[in-house]
Amino acid sequence: MAGKPYIPAPVTLDDVTLPDALLQLTETIARNTHEVWSAKRLEEGWRYGRRRDDVRKLHPNLVPYEQLSDSDRDYDRATALNAIKLLVKLGYSIVPPREEDGASS
């Protein structure tokens, strides 16, 4: 397959409309996405650095989610939103917990 350019072909999700409850879930998933990414980097020996340095394993995004730039938070939100939309498009139902059950955090 050498020489053949890779052409991404994501599932089209423009036709998926999410209810407000699922849109609110996007932020929770985005935050967790950053936490998972950060934990993995730290496990691999990465540390915070003002500039990314792959050799020294420094990365400026090893900060709490709230301290990320708007564009970095938007990237995590887009990842979360697309995951939720894909699940809905594939026919899965995401049902919020009943209030009496409480939500786990």
C-alpha positions as protocol buffer text, in pm:
chain_id: "A"
residue {
  index: 1
  type: MET
  ca { x: 0 y: 0 z: 0 }
}
residue {
  index: 2
  type: ALA
  ca { x: 307 y: 223 z: -14 }
}
residue {
  index: 3
  type: GLY
  ca { x: 266 y: 532 z: -224 }
}
residue {
  index: 4
  type: LYS
  ca { x: -111 y: 540 z: -188 }
}
residue {
  index: 5
  type: PRO
  ca { x: -221 y: 844 z: 11 }
}
residue {
  index: 6
  type: TYR
  ca { x: -439 y: 790 z: 315 }
}
residue {
  index: 7
  type: ILE
  ca { x: -778 y: 954 z: 272 }
}
residue {
  index: 8
  type: PRO
  ca { x: -981 y: 971 z: 595 }
}
residue {
  index: 9
  type: ALA
  ca { x: -1344 y: 869 z: 560 }
}
residue {
  index: 10
  type: PRO
  ca { x: -1526 y: 944 z: 886 }
}
residue {
  index: 11
  type: VAL
  ca { x: -1893 y: 858 z: 918 }
}
residue {
  index: 12
  type: THR
  ca { x: -2104 y: 1162 z: 827 }
}
residue {
  index: 13
  type: LEU
  ca { x: -2267 y: 1288 z: 1144 }
}
residue {
  index: 14
  type: ASP
  ca { x: -2420 y: 1615 z: 1020 }
}
residue {
  index: 15
  type: ASP
  ca { x: -2764 y: 1455 z: 1024 }
}
residue {
  index: 16
  type: VAL
  ca { x: -2748 y: 1368 z: 1396 }
}
residue {
  index: 17
  type: THR
  ca { x: -2914 y: 1612 z: 1636 }
}
residue {
  index: 18
  type: LEU
  ca { x: -2854 y: 1556 z: 2003 }
}
residue {
  index: 19
  type: PRO
  ca { x: -3088 y: 1650 z: 2288 }
}
residue {
  index: 20
  type: ASP
  ca { x: -2959 y: 1900 z: 2546 }
}
residue {
  index: 21
  type: ALA
  ca { x: -2883 y: 1627 z: 2801 }
}
residue {
  index: 22
  type: LEU
  ca { x: -2638 y: 1464 z: 2562 }
}
residue {
  index: 23
  type: LEU
  ca { x: -2485 y: 1796 z: 2462 }
}
residue {
  index: 24
  type: GLN
  ca { x: -2413 y: 1858 z: 2832 }
}
residue {
  index: 25
  type: LEU
  ca { x: -2252 y: 1515 z: 2854 }
}
residue {
  index: 26
  type: THR
  ca { x: -2005 y: 1629 z: 2587 }
}
residue {
  index: 27
  type: GLU
  ca { x: -1819 y: 1852 z: 2835 }
}
residue {
  index: 28
  type: THR
  ca { x: -1788 y: 1571 z: 3090 }
}
residue {
  index: 29
  type: ILE
  ca { x: -1648 y: 1336 z: 2827 }
}
residue {
  index: 30
  type: ALA
  ca { x: -1414 y: 1605 z: 2693 }
}
residue {
  index: 31
  type: ARG
  ca { x: -1276 y: 1667 z: 3042 }
}
residue {
  index: 32
  type: ASN
  ca { x: -1227 y: 1293 z: 3098 }
}
residue {
  index: 33
  type: THR
  ca { x: -1062 y: 1257 z: 2757 }
}
residue {
  index: 34
  type: HIS
  ca { x: -802 y: 1512 z: 2868 }
}
residue {
  index: 35
  type: GLU
  ca { x: -757 y: 1335 z: 3204 }
}
residue {
  index: 36
  type: VAL
  ca { x: -701 y: 998 z: 3032 }
}
residue {
  index: 37
  type: TRP
  ca { x: -455 y: 1156 z: 2785 }
}
residue {
  index: 38
  type: SER
  ca { x: -268 y: 1332 z: 3067 }
}
residue {
  index: 39
  type: ALA
  ca { x: -250 y: 1020 z: 3285 }
}
residue {
  index: 40
  type: LYS
  ca { x: -107 y: 819 z: 2994 }
}
residue {
  index: 41
  type: ARG
  ca { x: 155 y: 1083 z: 2917 }
}
residue {
  index: 42
  type: LEU
  ca { x: 263 y: 1105 z: 3282 }
}
residue {
  index: 43
  type: GLU
  ca { x: 282 y: 725 z: 3296 }
}
residue {
  index: 44
  type: GLU
  ca { x: 511 y: 739 z: 2991 }
}
residue {
  index: 45
  type: GLY
  ca { x: 742 y: 984 z: 3168 }
}
residue {
  index: 46
  type: TRP
  ca { x: 619 y: 1310 z: 3014 }
}
residue {
  index: 47
  type: ARG
  ca { x: 622 y: 1628 z: 3224 }
}
residue {
  index: 48
  type: TYR
  ca { x: 485 y: 1976 z: 3190 }
}
residue {
  index: 49
  type: GLY
  ca { x: 693 y: 2207 z: 2975 }
}
residue {
  index: 50
  type: ARG
  ca { x: 616 y: 2550 z: 2832 }
}
residue {
  index: 51
  type: ARG
  ca { x: 702 y: 2414 z: 2486 }
}
residue {
  index: 52
  type: ARG
  ca { x: 654 y: 2068 z: 2349 }
}
residue {
  index: 53
  type: ASP
  ca { x: 979 y: 1874 z: 2334 }
}
residue {
  index: 54
  type: ASP
  ca { x: 941 y: 1511 z: 2225 }
}
residue {
  index: 55
  type: VAL
  ca { x: 1302 y: 1424 z: 2309 }
}
residue {
  index: 56
  type: ARG
  ca { x: 1280 y: 1557 z: 2665 }
}
residue {
  index: 57
  type: LYS
  ca { x: 913 y: 1449 z: 2694 }
}
residue {
  index: 58
  type: LEU
  ca { x: 779 y: 1793 z: 2779 }
}
residue {
  index: 59
  type: HIS
  ca { x: 429 y: 1904 z: 2687 }
}
residue {
  index: 60
  type: PRO
  ca { x: 243 y: 2231 z: 2758 }
}
residue {
  index: 61
  type: ASN
  ca { x: -96 y: 2056 z: 2781 }
}
residue {
  index: 62
  type: LEU
  ca { x: -9 y: 1863 z: 3096 }
}
residue {
  index: 63
  type: VAL
  ca { x: -229 y: 2098 z: 3297 }
}
residue {
  index: 64
  type: PRO
  ca { x: -583 y: 2076 z: 3436 }
}
residue {
  index: 65
  type: TYR
  ca { x: -856 y: 2087 z: 3171 }
}
residue {
  index: 66
  type: GLU
  ca { x: -960 y: 2438 z: 3276 }
}
residue {
  index: 67
  type: GLN
  ca { x: -610 y: 2567 z: 3199 }
}
residue {
  index: 68
  type: LEU
  ca { x: -606 y: 2438 z: 2841 }
}
residue {
  index: 69
  type: SER
  ca { x: -640 y: 2691 z: 2562 }
}
residue {
  index: 70
  type: ASP
  ca { x: -985 y: 2730 z: 2409 }
}
residue {
  index: 71
  type: SER
  ca { x: -868 y: 2552 z: 2095 }
}
residue {
  index: 72
  type: ASP
  ca { x: -738 y: 2252 z: 2293 }
}
residue {
  index: 73
  type: ARG
  ca { x: -1062 y: 2225 z: 2491 }
}
residue {
  index: 74
  type: ASP
  ca { x: -1255 y: 2254 z: 2163 }
}
residue {
  index: 75
  type: TYR
  ca { x: -1052 y: 1964 z: 2021 }
}
residue {
  index: 76
  type: ASP
  ca { x: -1149 y: 1745 z: 2319 }
}
residue {
  index: 77
  type: ARG
  ca { x: -1511 y: 1859 z: 2291 }
}
residue {
  index: 78
  type: ALA
  ca { x: -1522 y: 1774 z: 1920 }
}
residue {
  index: 79
  type: THR
  ca { x: -1383 y: 1427 z: 1995 }
}
residue {
  index: 80
  type: ALA
  ca { x: -1648 y: 1373 z: 2263 }
}
residue {
  index: 81
  type: LEU
  ca { x: -1931 y: 1516 z: 2051 }
}
residue {
  index: 82
  type: ASN
  ca { x: -1841 y: 1299 z: 1753 }
}
residue {
  index: 83
  type: ALA
  ca { x: -1824 y: 988 z: 1971 }
}
residue {
  index: 84
  type: ILE
  ca { x: -2171 y: 1056 z: 2113 }
}
residue {
  index: 85
  type: LYS
  ca { x: -2315 y: 1134 z: 1768 }
}
residue {
  index: 86
  type: LEU
  ca { x: -2164 y: 816 z: 1624 }
}
residue {
  index: 87
  type: LEU
  ca { x: -2320 y: 604 z: 1901 }
}
residue {
  index: 88
  type: VAL
  ca { x: -2660 y: 763 z: 1833 }
}
residue {
  index: 89
  type: LYS
  ca { x: -2624 y: 720 z: 1457 }
}
residue {
  index: 90
  type: LEU
  ca { x: -2537 y: 352 z: 1505 }
}
residue {
  index: 91
  type: GLY
  ca { x: -2863 y: 307 z: 1696 }
}
residue {
  index: 92
  type: TYR
  ca { x: -2740 y: 308 z: 2055 }
}
residue {
  index: 93
  type: SER
  ca { x: -2945 y: 480 z: 2323 }
}
residue {
  index: 94
  type: ILE
  ca { x: -2777 y: 688 z: 2589 }
}
residue {
  index: 95
  type: VAL
  ca { x: -3011 y: 721 z: 2883 }
}
residue {
  index: 96
  type: PRO
  ca { x: -2930 y: 965 z: 3163 }
}
residue {
  index: 97
  type: PRO
  ca { x: -2939 y: 818 z: 3514 }
}
residue {
  index: 98
  type: ARG
  ca { x: -3254 y: 876 z: 3714 }
}
residue {
  index: 99
  type: GLU
  ca { x: -3207 y: 1148 z: 3971 }
}
residue {
  index: 100
  type: GLU
  ca { x: -3283 y: 913 z: 4260 }
}
residue {
  index: 101
  type: ASP
  ca { x: -3000 y: 684 z: 4139 }
}
residue {
  index: 102
  type: GLY
  ca { x: -2753 y: 972 z: 4145 }
}
residue {
  index: 103
  type: ALA
  ca { x: -2483 y: 1031 z: 3890 }
}
residue {
  index: 104
  type: SER
  ca { x: -2139 y: 888 z: 3946 }
}
residue {
  index: 105
  type: SER
  ca { x: -1850 y: 1127 z: 3913 }
}
